Every structure is written in C-alpha cells, then in structure tokens.
C-alpha cells in the first residue's frame, strides 16, 4: 500500500518543455549554448591543469580559483547537456529521481560559487590591506578549512530543499516549462501548499544577498586602500588584480540577480525571457570566468603561453 501511495504522490518522470514560445528556433539556440559550454569545459580544464602542474601557482588565490573552476565545470555540466538533448533530440523526459538530483546539484554548486567568490574577496582584502600578514593569515591549512566550510554550508542550505520536494504530492502533474529542474519550478507542480518551500527559498536567497553585501564591503575597503597607496605602479597592479575578481563577481551575480528580480516582479515579461535569463545564469559565468582570468591574470597567461609554445615546438 505504501509503494502505491508513493507512486501516486510522485510521478515516475517529468517532461521538460525547453523554452515555451521559442520551440521553432530551439534547434538553432542549441548551437550558441553548445559553443559556450565547450568554451567553459576547455577554459576551466586548462586553468585546473595549470594550477595542478605548476607549483608556483600553489597559492591561496589560485587554490580559490581552482575551486571556482571546478564548480563552474560541475554547474555547466549539470544543466547544458540535458538542455542540448531537449533542443536537438527532443529528449524531454527526465525521471523523478534524476530531476530531484539535478535540483540538488544546480543549487548546491550555485551556493558554493557564491561562498568561493566571498572567500576570493577576503583573499584579496588580506593581500592588499594587510600584505605583511598574508602568508600567516591564509595558510594552506586555513584554505582547506575554508574549502570544507564551502561544502558544508552549501550542503546545509540545499539538502533540506530535497526533503521539502519529496514530501509534496504532485497528483500526476509532470510538465515543467523549463530546460532544467530547479526548486520552485518543481514545487509549483505540487497539489498542496508550497508555502514552506517559498519561505525556505527566500531564506536561502537572503543568505546569498549577505554574501553579496560582504563582497561589496570587502572590495570597498580594498579600493579605499588602493587609492591611498603612494606608488602609481602599486595602485595599478592592485587594481589590475582586483578588476578580474570584480568582473567575475558581476558575471555571476548580475544575471542571477536580474533573473530573480524578473521572476519575482516582472509578471508582464514573457515566460521565454525568464527561462532564457535562467539559462544564461548557469551558462555565461562558467564560460566567462576562465576567459577573464586568462586575460587579466598575468601568471595564468604566462603559463598557458608556455604550455602551448611547448606543445607547438614538440610538433
């Protein structure tokens, strides 16, 4: 009897429609998304390899960058392959367990990225505002502890979402007008009150806004210190280092914030705009981050040039 009730509560699978309203051009939309995904895969893999094989990059700043690249690879891989399957091969069906798993990983890696960006802001704050104590404050052990906190806080924030979704009855509703499964998109299919889900989601968003606020405070203090440096060269070097971090932060939080605001308040905006924004939020940052760091970080730039020069000479 209990197995029968579970079957009634939870559908065996969900149908992901892709982008309703743009069905006619979805096959063409798949090509730019595929290109961006390949850029993300290649760029983040190169950064991870550079940091792994080059011992001169075994520093806190690059450890955090490696965390960011690993998260970006995971986040894009959790969403884009299924999206391309929907666009190109009409593979719209996704089993219930697979959908819930996708919900977990998308939100888990999103929260992880937010905390890592905060940690990178703290790293730059210590490096610029308290350089003499940098090596004492950010030891390898403390970076490892921060990495553990990143995973633990993300787990504590996202694991309850899965239980909140599993407790809901869906009464046969199984069509999701989206390219991937996310918390509220799945919860809205339920035929019971989702008030707890809404409040919990808003609570998590409030925590992420706290991350943003702390990042802004860190960079405000950094900029204040930078503009009071006596040497123009030192100011330029510090600004160059910070600018890449600021670009990455804007690339991540910009689309996320815009997507959240349009989702909550832009009721007159067509549904396909909401979905496109949600897709950009999980696609653009993973592709932009390695490009930004490749261009703006001298050490990464030099190591990549050496690697390709070595490979070219071997041929």
C-alpha positions, 0 to 999 in steps of 0.5 A: 500500500505504501509503494502505491501511495508513493507512486501516486504522490510522485510521478515516475518522470517529468517532461521538460518543455525547453523554452515555451514560445521559442520551440521553432528556433530551439534547434538553432539556440542549441548551437550558441549554448553548445559553443559556450559550454565547450568554451567553459569545459576547455577554459576551466580544464586548462586553468585546473591543469595549470594550477595542478602542474605548476607549483608556483601557482600553489597559492591561496588565490589560485587554490580559490580559483581552482575551486571556482573552476571546478564548480563552474565545470560541475554547474555547466555540466549539470544543466547544458547537456540535458538542455542540448538533448531537449533542443536537438533530440527532443529528449524531454523526459527526465525521471523523478529521481534524476530531476530531484538530483539535478535540483540538488546539484544546480543549487548546491554548486550555485551556493558554493560559487557564491561562498568561493567568490566571498572567500576570493574577496577576503583573499584579496582584502588580506593581500592588499590591506594587510600584505605583511600578514598574508602568508600567516593569515591564509595558510594552506591549512586555513584554505582547506578549512575554508574549502570544507566550510564551502561544502558544508554550508552549501550542503546545509542550505540545499539538502533540506530543499530535497526533503521539502520536494519529496514530501509534496504530492504532485497528483500526476502533474509532470510538465515543467516549462523549463530546460532544467529542474530547479526548486520552485519550478518543481514545487509549483507542480505540487497539489498542496501548499508550497508555502514552506518551500517559498519561505525556505527559498527566500531564506536561502536567497537572503543568505546569498544577498549577505554574501553579496553585501560582504563582497561589496564591503570587502572590495570597498575597503580594498579600493579605499586602500588602493587609492591611498597607496603612494606608488602609481605602479602599486595602485595599478597592479592592485587594481589590475588584480582586483578588476578580474575578481570584480568582473567575475563577481558581476558575471555571476551575480548580475544575471542571477540577480536580474533573473530573480528580480524578473521572476519575482516582479516582472509578471508582464515579461514573457515566460521565454525571457525568464527561462532564457535569463535562467539559462544564461545564469548557469551558462555565461559565468562558467564560460566567462570566468576562465576567459577573464582570468586568462586575460587579466591574470598575468601568471595564468597567461604566462603559463598557458603561453608556455604550455602551448609554445611547448606543445607547438615546438614538440610538433 
